[in-house]
Amino acid sequence: MPTPTVTYTSLSTTTKTYFHSIDTHDLSTTISLFSPTATFTITTSRTTFTRQSEIHSMLSDFISRSKTMEHRVLNMVVDERERKVATQQRYTGEMKDGDILDMINCNFFEFDEEGRIVEVRVWMDGVGPL
């Protein structure tokens, strides 16, 4: 029986890499984690970005407006069989306009058979920077 390529460890690592690459403004790494046809939905604002190009534009805008940011993952649940990850994180950041943000958010990730992100759903506590 072949060894599965998408494992608990690979899903967890990809999720951690996602947050770290955003926090360090490494957009090329962030986008490389997504499948070409991925979707990114900010449920609290009813906004969906489709495909890598739209996700790249949205995240690029967010990063360009951010002076500092940190996503500290408080909880992570990995469902290896379904290729899904749920996270609860505390986001703190200083925007270039001087706004200071501190909120609890939840992200729900789905992955394809190659371990790439095919869907992200985000719930934000309050008005988010995205």
DRENDO-1510 file (C-alpha; in Angstrom, 1 decimal, always signed):
<recs>
REC; n; res; u; v; w
REC; 1; MET; +0.0; +0.0; +0.0 .
REC; 2; PRO; +1.5; +3.4; -1.0 .
REC; 3; THR; +2.3; +5.9; +1.7 .
REC; 4; PRO; -0.1; +8.9; +1.6 .
REC; 5; THR; +1.5; +12.1; +0.5 .
REC; 6; VAL; -0.9; +14.2; +2.6 .
REC; 7; THR; -0.3; +13.5; +6.3 .
REC; 8; TYR; -1.1; +15.0; +9.6 .
REC; 9; THR; +2.4; +16.4; +9.6 .
REC; 10; SER; +2.3; +17.8; +6.1 .
REC; 11; LEU; -1.1; +19.5; +6.7 .
REC; 12; SER; +0.1; +21.0; +10.0 .
REC; 13; THR; +3.4; +22.2; +8.5 .
REC; 14; THR; +1.7; +23.8; +5.5 .
REC; 15; THR; -0.7; +25.6; +7.8 .
REC; 16; LYS; +2.1; +26.9; +10.0 .
REC; 17; THR; +4.1; +27.9; +6.9 .
REC; 18; TYR; +1.0; +29.8; +5.6 .
REC; 19; PHE; +0.8; +32.0; +8.8 .
REC; 20; HIS; +4.6; +32.4; +9.1 .
REC; 21; SER; +5.0; +33.5; +5.4 .
REC; 22; ILE; +2.3; +36.1; +5.8 .
REC; 23; ASP; +3.8; +37.4; +9.0 .
REC; 24; THR; +7.2; +37.8; +7.4 .
REC; 25; HIS; +5.7; +39.3; +4.2 .
REC; 26; ASP; +6.9; +36.4; +2.1 .
REC; 27; LEU; +4.0; +36.4; -0.4 .
REC; 28; SER; +5.7; +34.2; -2.9 .
REC; 29; THR; +5.9; +31.4; -0.3 .
REC; 30; THR; +2.3; +32.0; +0.7 .
REC; 31; ILE; +0.9; +31.8; -2.8 .
REC; 32; SER; +3.0; +28.7; -3.6 .
REC; 33; LEU; +0.9; +26.9; -0.9 .
REC; 34; PHE; -2.3; +27.4; -2.9 .
REC; 35; SER; -3.7; +25.4; -5.8 .
REC; 36; PRO; -4.2; +27.4; -9.0 .
REC; 37; THR; -8.0; +27.3; -8.6 .
REC; 38; ALA; -8.1; +27.9; -4.8 .
REC; 39; THR; -10.7; +30.1; -3.1 .
REC; 40; PHE; -10.3; +32.4; -0.1 .
REC; 41; THR; -13.4; +33.5; +1.6 .
REC; 42; ILE; -13.7; +36.1; +4.4 .
REC; 43; THR; -17.0; +34.9; +5.7 .
REC; 44; THR; -17.5; +37.9; +8.1 .
REC; 45; SER; -17.5; +40.3; +5.1 .
REC; 46; ARG; -19.0; +37.9; +2.6 .
REC; 47; THR; -16.1; +38.3; +0.2 .
REC; 48; THR; -14.5; +35.5; -1.9 .
REC; 49; PHE; -11.3; +35.7; -3.9 .
REC; 50; THR; -10.9; +33.0; -6.6 .
REC; 51; ARG; -7.7; +31.6; -8.1 .
REC; 52; GLN; -4.1; +32.4; -7.1 .
REC; 53; SER; -4.1; +35.8; -8.9 .
REC; 54; GLU; -7.0; +37.2; -6.9 .
REC; 55; ILE; -5.7; +35.7; -3.6 .
REC; 56; HIS; -2.3; +37.2; -4.4 .
REC; 57; SER; -3.8; +40.7; -5.0 .
REC; 58; MET; -5.8; +40.6; -1.8 .
REC; 59; LEU; -2.9; +39.4; +0.4 .
REC; 60; SER; -0.4; +41.8; -1.3 .
REC; 61; ASP; -2.7; +44.7; -0.4 .
REC; 62; PHE; -3.0; +43.5; +3.2 .
REC; 63; ILE; +0.8; +43.1; +3.5 .
REC; 64; SER; +1.5; +46.5; +1.9 .
REC; 65; ARG; -0.8; +48.2; +4.5 .
REC; 66; SER; +0.8; +46.3; +7.4 .
REC; 67; LYS; +3.8; +47.6; +9.4 .
REC; 68; THR; +3.9; +44.5; +11.6 .
REC; 69; MET; +1.7; +41.5; +12.1 .
REC; 70; GLU; +1.7; +38.2; +14.0 .
REC; 71; HIS; -0.7; +35.3; +13.8 .
REC; 72; ARG; -0.2; +33.3; +17.0 .
REC; 73; VAL; -2.0; +29.9; +16.5 .
REC; 74; LEU; -3.8; +29.1; +19.8 .
REC; 75; ASN; -5.5; +25.9; +18.6 .
REC; 76; MET; -5.2; +23.6; +15.6 .
REC; 77; VAL; -7.3; +20.6; +14.6 .
REC; 78; VAL; -6.1; +18.5; +11.7 .
REC; 79; ASP; -8.3; +15.9; +10.0 .
REC; 80; GLU; -5.9; +13.9; +7.9 .
REC; 81; ARG; -8.5; +11.7; +6.3 .
REC; 82; GLU; -10.6; +14.6; +5.0 .
REC; 83; ARG; -7.5; +16.8; +4.4 .
REC; 84; LYS; -8.9; +19.7; +6.5 .
REC; 85; VAL; -7.4; +21.9; +9.2 .
REC; 86; ALA; -9.1; +24.4; +11.5 .
REC; 87; THR; -7.2; +27.0; +13.4 .
REC; 88; GLN; -7.9; +29.6; +16.1 .
REC; 89; GLN; -5.4; +32.3; +16.2 .
REC; 90; ARG; -4.7; +35.7; +17.8 .
REC; 91; TYR; -3.9; +38.3; +15.2 .
REC; 92; THR; -2.0; +41.4; +16.3 .
REC; 93; GLY; -0.8; +44.0; +13.9 .
REC; 94; GLU; +0.1; +47.6; +13.4 .
REC; 95; MET; -1.1; +49.1; +10.2 .
REC; 96; LYS; +0.9; +51.8; +8.4 .
REC; 97; ASP; -1.9; +54.3; +9.1 .
REC; 98; GLY; -1.3; +53.8; +12.8 .
REC; 99; ASP; -4.3; +51.5; +13.6 .
REC; 100; ILE; -3.4; +48.7; +16.1 .
REC; 101; LEU; -5.4; +45.5; +15.7 .
REC; 102; ASP; -5.8; +42.7; +18.2 .
REC; 103; MET; -8.4; +40.0; +17.4 .
REC; 104; ILE; -9.2; +36.4; +17.6 .
REC; 105; ASN; -9.9; +34.7; +14.2 .
REC; 106; CYS; -10.6; +31.2; +13.0 .
REC; 107; ASN; -9.4; +29.8; +9.7 .
REC; 108; PHE; -10.7; +26.6; +8.0 .
REC; 109; PHE; -8.4; +25.1; +5.4 .
REC; 110; GLU; -9.1; +22.4; +2.8 .
REC; 111; PHE; -6.3; +20.7; +0.8 .
REC; 112; ASP; -6.1; +18.8; -2.4 .
REC; 113; GLU; -4.5; +15.3; -2.8 .
REC; 114; GLU; -1.1; +17.1; -3.4 .
REC; 115; GLY; -1.3; +19.0; -0.1 .
REC; 116; ARG; -2.0; +22.4; -1.7 .
REC; 117; ILE; -4.6; +24.7; -0.2 .
REC; 118; VAL; -7.8; +24.6; -2.2 .
REC; 119; GLU; -10.0; +26.6; +0.1 .
REC; 120; VAL; -9.6; +29.0; +3.1 .
REC; 121; ARG; -12.5; +30.3; +5.1 .
REC; 122; VAL; -11.8; +33.1; +7.6 .
REC; 123; TRP; -14.0; +34.3; +10.5 .
REC; 124; MET; -12.7; +37.5; +12.1 .
REC; 125; ASP; -13.6; +39.0; +15.5 .
REC; 126; GLY; -14.7; +42.5; +14.5 .
REC; 127; VAL; -13.7; +44.5; +11.5 .
REC; 128; GLY; -10.7; +42.8; +9.9 .
REC; 129; PRO; -7.8; +44.3; +8.0 .
REC; 130; LEU; -8.6; +42.2; +4.9 .
</recs>
